């Protein structure tokens, strides 16, 4: 039962979850984070850390597309292991419905 990042992370990209992950299974896109489902140990420590409440266990109904999306992008985006500032307009985007259309397929720019 891996955890998955869902659409409320899009255009917010809070990284509080990253700093508590014991196995570094988060990967970073330009405006979204994903969890690698094969690396996630299902500990659940990331879920309560997400200010946007975008992390869910994959056992919740309707998350199949998010599990696939997390798995696909985790293969091509860089790993992130430290907390970073959220996107500048994260608070305005937090809670906006149906944000999948705004998901950038681009990987995060590396420092």
MOCOR-V329637 format. One record per helix or strand of 3 or more residues. SS is the DSSP state (H for helix, E for strand). FROM is the first residue (numbers start at 1). LEN is the number of residues. If there is no record, write none. Layout:
BEGIN
ss->SS from->FROM len->LEN
ss->SS from->FROM len->LEN
END
This chain:
BEGIN
ss->E from->3 len->3
ss->H from->7 len->3
ss->H from->16 len->5
ss->E from->26 len->4
ss->E from->33 len->3
ss->H from->47 len->3
ss->E from->55 len->3
ss->H from->64 len->11
ss->H from->90 len->4
ss->H from->99 len->4
END
